[in-house]
């Protein structure tokens, strides 16, 4: 009985390994740059006048310049920034100091963001962007979705969702280890 159960579990594990390999290949194809062209206007119709959206646009403007001082004006003192994965930068960054250190590390990795779409209501902003780097050695080029909570005109909380967590982990582990 135990032997049958063990063989059955091995079969399930084999299917899971093959399935994960197929999923990783699918993710690579999905995230290819040429499949996701940058739109002329990334702001979703109806979101143009959202105060929350303007906060995130200001944040992206400062981020694109690598201006960590300017970025802070868009972020609450008690910000929580959640990064998925199993790498040095993963986890929840709490407060301005941890937030700033996180973005400082992203800068060292040459990580850039190219917004594909922004949509908002009064409290939340959703951004889909291409996150990439062009450095010597290991690079990354995948899509990300971020959900921002805006409170009192500042970014209060953010949840990151990676288009390919395996590649994200591989990149950041390679770069920071």
One Martini backbone bead per residue (centre of mass of N, CA, C, O) as a GRO file, in nm:
protein
  177
    1UNK     BB    1   0.060   0.062  -0.023
    2UNK     BB    2   0.302   0.255   0.016
    3UNK     BB    3   0.422   0.204  -0.264
    4UNK     BB    4   0.181   0.312  -0.429
    5UNK     BB    5   0.185   0.595  -0.309
    6UNK     BB    6   0.473   0.668  -0.393
    7UNK     BB    7   0.431   0.627  -0.699
    8UNK     BB    8   0.204   0.829  -0.725
    9UNK     BB    9   0.365   1.077  -0.624
   10UNK     BB   10   0.582   1.062  -0.843
   11UNK     BB   11   0.390   1.110  -1.077
   12UNK     BB   12   0.295   1.389  -0.985
   13UNK     BB   13   0.576   1.519  -0.974
   14UNK     BB   14   0.641   1.480  -1.274
   15UNK     BB   15   0.410   1.648  -1.381
   16UNK     BB   16   0.488   1.909  -1.233
   17UNK     BB   17   0.766   1.945  -1.367
   18UNK     BB   18   0.666   1.959  -1.656
   19UNK     BB   19   0.462   2.183  -1.612
   20UNK     BB   20   0.668   2.399  -1.514
   21UNK     BB   21   0.833   2.397  -1.775
   22UNK     BB   22   0.605   2.488  -1.958
   23UNK     BB   23   0.538   2.748  -1.806
   24UNK     BB   24   0.814   2.880  -1.846
   25UNK     BB   25   0.799   2.886  -2.155
   26UNK     BB   26   0.539   3.050  -2.173
   27UNK     BB   27   0.644   3.299  -2.021
   28UNK     BB   28   0.862   3.375  -2.223
   29UNK     BB   29   0.665   3.426  -2.459
   30UNK     BB   30   0.480   3.637  -2.321
   31UNK     BB   31   0.743   3.838  -2.243
   32UNK     BB   32   0.798   3.932  -2.509
   33UNK     BB   33   0.846   4.236  -2.633
   34UNK     BB   34   0.688   4.206  -2.919
   35UNK     BB   35   0.399   4.138  -2.770
   36UNK     BB   36   0.435   4.437  -2.601
   37UNK     BB   37   0.349   4.720  -2.690
   38UNK     BB   38   0.379   5.053  -2.664
   39UNK     BB   39   0.171   5.291  -2.594
   40UNK     BB   40   0.092   5.615  -2.651
   41UNK     BB   41  -0.145   5.583  -2.418
   42UNK     BB   42  -0.155   5.453  -2.084
   43UNK     BB   43  -0.425   5.587  -2.018
   44UNK     BB   44  -0.721   5.520  -1.914
   45UNK     BB   45  -1.026   5.565  -1.983
   46UNK     BB   46  -1.139   5.788  -1.719
   47UNK     BB   47  -0.845   5.850  -1.555
   48UNK     BB   48  -0.718   6.135  -1.613
   49UNK     BB   49  -0.847   6.290  -1.331
   50UNK     BB   50  -0.699   6.129  -1.126
   51UNK     BB   51  -0.532   6.178  -0.836
   52UNK     BB   52  -0.400   5.901  -0.805
   53UNK     BB   53  -0.267   5.892  -1.084
   54UNK     BB   54  -0.083   6.144  -1.046
   55UNK     BB   55   0.095   6.018  -0.832
   56UNK     BB   56   0.208   5.785  -1.007
   57UNK     BB   57   0.320   5.961  -1.233
   58UNK     BB   58   0.519   6.112  -1.053
   59UNK     BB   59   0.675   5.868  -0.964
   60UNK     BB   60   0.767   5.777  -1.251
   61UNK     BB   61   0.920   6.034  -1.322
   62UNK     BB   62   1.132   6.006  -1.093
   63UNK     BB   63   1.226   5.718  -1.158
   64UNK     BB   64   1.332   5.772  -1.450
   65UNK     BB   65   1.560   5.972  -1.314
   66UNK     BB   66   1.663   5.857  -1.030
   67UNK     BB   67   1.492   6.030  -0.801
   68UNK     BB   68   1.477   5.971  -0.465
   69UNK     BB   69   1.380   6.241  -0.355
   70UNK     BB   70   1.125   6.279  -0.536
   71UNK     BB   71   0.982   6.012  -0.471
   72UNK     BB   72   0.910   6.073  -0.165
   73UNK     BB   73   0.666   6.278  -0.226
   74UNK     BB   74   0.470   6.011  -0.311
   75UNK     BB   75   0.524   5.892  -0.014
   76UNK     BB   76   0.455   5.750   0.264
   77UNK     BB   77   0.605   5.706   0.563
   78UNK     BB   78   0.424   5.413   0.594
   79UNK     BB   79   0.502   5.242   0.373
   80UNK     BB   80   0.404   4.952   0.164
   81UNK     BB   81   0.624   4.719  -0.015
   82UNK     BB   82   0.548   4.444  -0.221
   83UNK     BB   83   0.773   4.166  -0.292
   84UNK     BB   84   0.813   3.902  -0.474
   85UNK     BB   85   0.987   3.613  -0.366
   86UNK     BB   86   1.347   3.463  -0.365
   87UNK     BB   87   1.512   3.738  -0.278
   88UNK     BB   88   1.672   4.011  -0.158
   89UNK     BB   89   1.418   4.212  -0.241
   90UNK     BB   90   1.218   4.060  -0.103
   91UNK     BB   91   0.926   4.176   0.039
   92UNK     BB   92   0.853   4.405   0.299
   93UNK     BB   93   0.849   4.749   0.279
   94UNK     BB   94   0.896   4.972   0.562
   95UNK     BB   95   0.911   5.269   0.490
   96UNK     BB   96   1.129   5.497   0.364
   97UNK     BB   97   1.402   5.355   0.408
   98UNK     BB   98   1.331   5.081   0.270
   99UNK     BB   99   1.227   5.197   0.008
  100UNK     BB  100   1.490   5.346  -0.077
  101UNK     BB  101   1.674   5.098  -0.076
  102UNK     BB  102   1.526   4.941  -0.292
  103UNK     BB  103   1.565   5.158  -0.523
  104UNK     BB  104   1.869   5.156  -0.510
  105UNK     BB  105   1.903   4.859  -0.595
  106UNK     BB  106   1.759   4.876  -0.865
  107UNK     BB  107   1.962   5.074  -0.988
  108UNK     BB  108   2.209   4.877  -0.977
  109UNK     BB  109   2.044   4.677  -1.186
  110UNK     BB  110   1.911   4.859  -1.417
  111UNK     BB  111   1.616   4.908  -1.352
  112UNK     BB  112   1.321   4.939  -1.557
  113UNK     BB  113   1.020   5.130  -1.658
  114UNK     BB  114   0.739   5.061  -1.888
  115UNK     BB  115   0.447   5.186  -1.946
  116UNK     BB  116   0.125   5.054  -2.055
  117UNK     BB  117  -0.084   5.092  -1.797
  118UNK     BB  118  -0.333   5.312  -1.647
  119UNK     BB  119  -0.557   5.276  -1.363
  120UNK     BB  120  -0.839   5.451  -1.188
  121UNK     BB  121  -0.944   5.571  -0.883
  122UNK     BB  122  -0.958   5.720  -0.575
  123UNK     BB  123  -0.756   5.475  -0.439
  124UNK     BB  124  -0.669   5.316  -0.705
  125UNK     BB  125  -0.386   5.173  -0.885
  126UNK     BB  126  -0.308   5.039  -1.207
  127UNK     BB  127  -0.007   4.878  -1.327
  128UNK     BB  128   0.143   4.815  -1.641
  129UNK     BB  129   0.479   4.680  -1.695
  130UNK     BB  130   0.796   4.700  -1.816
  131UNK     BB  131   1.065   4.509  -1.682
  132UNK     BB  132   1.413   4.616  -1.711
  133UNK     BB  133   1.750   4.537  -1.833
  134UNK     BB  134   2.095   4.678  -1.941
  135UNK     BB  135   2.342   4.480  -1.863
  136UNK     BB  136   2.592   4.317  -1.768
  137UNK     BB  137   2.482   4.011  -1.810
  138UNK     BB  138   2.222   3.973  -1.640
  139UNK     BB  139   1.877   3.986  -1.746
  140UNK     BB  140   1.556   4.159  -1.782
  141UNK     BB  141   1.209   4.093  -1.939
  142UNK     BB  142   0.910   4.183  -1.788
  143UNK     BB  143   0.597   4.171  -1.656
  144UNK     BB  144   0.399   4.402  -1.454
  145UNK     BB  145   0.189   4.432  -1.161
  146UNK     BB  146   0.040   4.713  -0.988
  147UNK     BB  147  -0.097   4.792  -0.662
  148UNK     BB  148  -0.229   5.098  -0.553
  149UNK     BB  149  -0.251   5.285  -0.252
  150UNK     BB  150  -0.425   5.585  -0.186
  151UNK     BB  151  -0.333   5.835   0.073
  152UNK     BB  152  -0.331   6.159   0.104
  153UNK     BB  153  -0.161   6.181  -0.178
  154UNK     BB  154  -0.027   5.888  -0.127
  155UNK     BB  155   0.168   5.616  -0.116
  156UNK     BB  156   0.085   5.339   0.094
  157UNK     BB  157   0.041   5.079  -0.105
  158UNK     BB  158   0.210   4.783  -0.256
  159UNK     BB  159   0.153   4.534  -0.514
  160UNK     BB  160   0.339   4.288  -0.664
  161UNK     BB  161   0.331   4.134  -1.001
  162UNK     BB  162   0.472   3.877  -1.169
  163UNK     BB  163   0.511   3.736  -1.489
  164UNK     BB  164   0.802   3.591  -1.376
  165UNK     BB  165   0.925   3.461  -1.096
  166UNK     BB  166   1.164   3.290  -1.189
  167UNK     BB  167   1.318   3.516  -1.343
  168UNK     BB  168   1.330   3.714  -1.114
  169UNK     BB  169   1.492   3.542  -0.918
  170UNK     BB  170   1.733   3.488  -1.104
  171UNK     BB  171   1.822   3.776  -1.142
  172UNK     BB  172   1.851   3.876  -0.843
  173UNK     BB  173   2.036   3.645  -0.751
  174UNK     BB  174   2.262   3.701  -0.957
  175UNK     BB  175   2.314   4.006  -0.888
  176UNK     BB  176   2.322   3.975  -0.543
  177UNK     BB  177   2.537   3.704  -0.520
   0.00000   0.00000   0.00000
